[in-house]
């Protein structure tokens, strides 16, 4: 976190695994989304969600706050998971739109920060805080999970991510736009960056 040319803070992150590497991005953050939904990407609905529904039944979805939707529009209908051919989804012969509701299990955590990019990448919170302890933190499906989302939210917005309202998808504009650069640095790059 750089402000007025000085490093104001830093934190660990989790980036995309080798098969879904986080892209190099230069963009701008304009807002935060409190209590975000997680719109599960189609490939993860096929490779992660469908096999677990086949193994554990629809209770897997219910227990983790997942909904099956007609699409991802604002007026999407919630569908009955029992009406879905989960074998066809797992085999790639059918697609589903899966959304995870806000709450303690939500993969986006309490807040996400969107910014223009062609890959649907966000900075976001996570309920899996223990993953930040590992040396290898290339574990995500491409997004960047941040170690202390509440601290980042306070820095960007001047308020905590844990607001009183539980309303889903609360978009809160930043007081002013903040540039973001996602890049991979080696040791020499880190030394040069520290000298800014």
C-alpha positions as CSV (number, residue, x, y, z in Angstrom):
1,X,0.0,0.0,0.0
2,X,1.8,3.1,-1.3
3,X,0.6,6.6,-0.5
4,X,2.4,9.8,-1.4
5,X,5.4,7.8,-2.7
6,X,5.8,5.9,0.7
7,X,5.0,2.3,1.6
8,X,2.2,2.6,4.2
9,X,1.7,-1.1,4.7
10,X,1.9,-4.5,3.2
11,X,0.4,-8.0,3.7
12,X,0.6,-11.5,2.5
13,X,-1.6,-12.5,-0.4
14,X,-2.7,-15.7,-2.1
15,X,-2.5,-15.7,-5.9
16,X,-3.5,-18.1,-8.7
17,X,-2.2,-21.6,-8.8
18,X,0.1,-22.5,-11.7
19,X,-2.9,-23.7,-13.8
20,X,-4.8,-20.5,-13.1
21,X,-2.1,-17.9,-12.6
22,X,-3.2,-14.4,-11.6
23,X,-2.5,-12.2,-14.6
24,X,-0.3,-9.1,-14.5
25,X,-2.7,-6.2,-14.3
26,X,-2.5,-2.4,-14.2
27,X,-5.9,-0.9,-13.3
28,X,-7.8,1.3,-10.9
29,X,-10.0,0.4,-7.9
30,X,-13.1,2.6,-7.7
31,X,-15.2,0.8,-5.0
32,X,-15.5,-2.0,-2.5
33,X,-18.3,-4.5,-2.3
34,X,-19.3,-5.4,1.2
35,X,-21.0,-8.8,1.9
36,X,-20.3,-10.0,-1.7
37,X,-21.8,-13.0,-3.4
38,X,-19.4,-15.4,-4.9
39,X,-20.4,-16.1,-8.5
40,X,-18.7,-19.5,-9.0
41,X,-16.9,-19.6,-12.4
42,X,-18.2,-22.2,-14.8
43,X,-15.1,-24.3,-14.7
44,X,-15.2,-24.5,-10.9
45,X,-18.9,-25.3,-10.9
46,X,-18.0,-28.3,-13.1
47,X,-14.8,-29.4,-11.4
48,X,-15.5,-28.5,-7.7
49,X,-19.2,-28.1,-7.1
50,X,-20.7,-30.8,-9.3
51,X,-18.5,-33.7,-8.0
52,X,-19.2,-32.7,-4.4
53,X,-23.0,-32.6,-5.1
54,X,-22.8,-36.0,-6.7
55,X,-20.9,-37.4,-3.7
56,X,-22.8,-35.6,-0.8
57,X,-26.1,-34.7,-2.4
58,X,-27.9,-31.3,-2.4
59,X,-27.1,-30.8,1.3
60,X,-23.6,-29.9,0.2
61,X,-25.0,-26.8,-1.5
62,X,-27.4,-25.9,1.4
63,X,-24.8,-26.3,4.1
64,X,-22.4,-23.9,2.3
65,X,-24.9,-21.3,1.3
66,X,-24.9,-22.1,-2.5
67,X,-27.8,-21.3,-4.8
68,X,-28.4,-22.5,-8.3
69,X,-29.5,-19.6,-10.5
70,X,-31.1,-19.3,-14.0
71,X,-28.3,-16.8,-14.8
72,X,-26.2,-14.1,-13.1
73,X,-28.5,-11.2,-13.9
74,X,-30.1,-9.0,-11.2
75,X,-33.5,-10.7,-11.7
76,X,-32.2,-14.3,-11.9
77,X,-34.5,-17.1,-10.6
78,X,-33.3,-19.5,-7.9
79,X,-33.6,-23.1,-9.3
80,X,-34.1,-26.4,-7.4
81,X,-30.7,-28.2,-7.2
82,X,-32.7,-31.5,-7.5
83,X,-33.7,-30.6,-11.0
84,X,-30.1,-30.3,-12.2
85,X,-28.3,-33.2,-14.0
86,X,-25.2,-33.0,-11.9
87,X,-23.5,-35.8,-13.9
88,X,-23.9,-33.8,-17.1
89,X,-22.4,-30.7,-15.3
90,X,-19.4,-32.7,-14.0
91,X,-18.9,-34.2,-17.5
92,X,-19.1,-30.7,-19.1
93,X,-22.3,-31.5,-21.1
94,X,-24.3,-29.0,-19.1
95,X,-23.6,-25.7,-17.3
96,X,-25.0,-24.2,-14.2
97,X,-24.9,-20.8,-12.6
98,X,-23.8,-21.2,-8.9
99,X,-23.8,-18.3,-6.4
100,X,-22.6,-18.5,-2.8
101,X,-24.5,-16.3,-0.4
102,X,-22.6,-13.9,1.9
103,X,-21.7,-15.4,5.3
104,X,-18.9,-17.0,7.2
105,X,-18.3,-19.7,4.5
106,X,-18.4,-17.3,1.5
107,X,-15.2,-17.7,-0.5
108,X,-15.0,-13.9,-1.1
109,X,-15.1,-13.3,2.7
110,X,-16.5,-10.0,3.9
111,X,-15.3,-7.7,1.1
112,X,-14.1,-7.7,-2.5
113,X,-12.4,-5.0,-4.6
114,X,-13.2,-5.0,-8.2
115,X,-11.1,-3.3,-10.9
116,X,-11.1,-3.4,-14.7
117,X,-9.5,-6.5,-16.1
118,X,-10.3,-9.0,-18.8
119,X,-10.1,-12.0,-16.5
120,X,-12.7,-11.3,-13.8
121,X,-10.0,-11.0,-11.1
122,X,-10.7,-9.3,-7.7
123,X,-8.8,-8.6,-4.5
124,X,-10.9,-10.2,-1.8
125,X,-11.1,-11.4,1.8
126,X,-11.2,-15.2,2.6
127,X,-12.5,-17.3,5.4
128,X,-9.3,-19.5,5.0
129,X,-6.9,-17.4,7.0
130,X,-4.6,-20.4,7.8
131,X,-3.5,-20.5,4.2
132,X,-1.5,-17.3,4.7
133,X,0.9,-19.1,7.0
134,X,2.3,-21.3,4.1
135,X,5.4,-20.4,2.1
136,X,3.7,-21.4,-1.1
137,X,0.6,-19.3,-1.6
138,X,-0.3,-19.8,-5.2
139,X,-3.5,-21.6,-4.3
140,X,-6.4,-19.5,-5.8
141,X,-8.4,-19.8,-9.0
142,X,-6.8,-16.5,-10.2
143,X,-8.1,-13.9,-7.7
144,X,-5.9,-12.3,-5.1
145,X,-6.9,-13.1,-1.5
146,X,-5.6,-10.6,1.0
147,X,-4.4,-11.5,4.5
148,X,-6.0,-8.6,6.3
149,X,-9.0,-7.4,4.3
150,X,-10.3,-5.3,7.1
151,X,-7.1,-3.3,7.3
152,X,-7.1,-2.8,3.5
153,X,-10.7,-1.7,3.6
154,X,-9.9,0.8,6.3
155,X,-7.0,2.1,4.3
156,X,-9.0,2.4,1.0
157,X,-12.4,3.4,2.4
158,X,-11.8,4.8,5.9
159,X,-14.2,2.3,7.4
160,X,-14.2,-1.4,8.4
161,X,-15.5,-4.2,6.2
162,X,-17.5,-5.5,9.1
163,X,-20.3,-3.0,8.9
164,X,-23.6,-3.4,10.8
165,X,-25.7,-4.1,7.6
166,X,-25.8,-7.6,6.3
167,X,-27.4,-6.6,3.0
168,X,-25.6,-8.5,0.1
169,X,-23.6,-6.8,-2.5
170,X,-23.2,-3.3,-1.0
171,X,-21.1,-1.3,-3.4
172,X,-19.3,1.5,-1.6
173,X,-17.3,4.0,-3.7
174,X,-13.8,4.8,-2.6
175,X,-13.3,8.5,-1.6
176,X,-10.9,8.7,-4.6
177,X,-9.8,6.1,-7.2
178,X,-6.8,4.0,-6.2
179,X,-4.4,2.6,-8.9
180,X,-3.5,-1.1,-8.6
181,X,-0.7,-3.0,-10.2
182,X,-0.4,-6.8,-10.0
183,X,3.0,-8.1,-10.9
184,X,5.4,-10.8,-10.0
185,X,8.7,-9.7,-8.4
186,X,11.9,-11.4,-7.7
187,X,14.3,-10.5,-4.9
188,X,16.1,-7.7,-6.9
189,X,12.7,-6.2,-7.9
190,X,11.6,-6.2,-4.2
191,X,14.8,-4.3,-3.2
192,X,14.2,-1.7,-5.9
193,X,10.5,-1.4,-4.9
194,X,11.4,-0.9,-1.3
195,X,13.6,2.0,-2.4
196,X,10.7,4.0,-3.8
